[in-house]
Amino acid sequence: MAARWELVVAELVAQRGEALVRYAMLLTGDEEEARDMVQDALTATFGRLRNGFEVEQAEAYVRKAIANRFLDRARRGQRWRRIQPLVAERERLDSGSTLTGERLDMAHRLQRLTPRERACIVLRYDEDRTVDQIAAELGISAGAVKRYLSDALGKLRGMLERERERDARAADRPREDRA
């Protein structure tokens, strides 16, 4: 007979697995990396044979593990990201993702934020967390969360304004005859 924690893992993955992947994808911007991150978080959360979890509690632990792994990877990868464009450009393949249109645009915009800004935005607006909940989850002060949210929203507004201006200029340009 399966241990209680194994049943909780199976139920969590069946009920909330895709939601966890979407959450991780908003942070990472890459579906394959998101799936790896969810797997790592599940392994870390249940690797110590935690008993007594219900699915809701387990999901909260896994989401926290995903956020922590994302921030840890971001910290470790800062140096590499500075020199990576000098070495090689990452090959992007179509993942068959369900993200389209505006959601794809927003996912692209999120990738241009710092890791902490991105984590705060995703937790606040996708996960509907309060500032205090975000602060507790990320291990930072509520004031820092407010600052990250403010900075990120300012950057996102700026990106949207620049895109609108670019689109308006493109619409004003005369079209070339293709006859």
Secondary structure, DSSP 4 states (H G I P E B T S, - for coil): ---HHHHHHHHHHHHHHHHHHHHHHHHHS-HHHHHHHHHHHHHHHHTT---S--HHHHHHHHHHHHHHHHHHHHHHHHHHHHHHHHH-PPP------S--HHHHHHHHHHHTS-HHHHHHHIIIIIS---HHHHHHHHTS-HHHHHHHHHHHHHHHHHHHHHHHHHHHHHHHSPPPP--
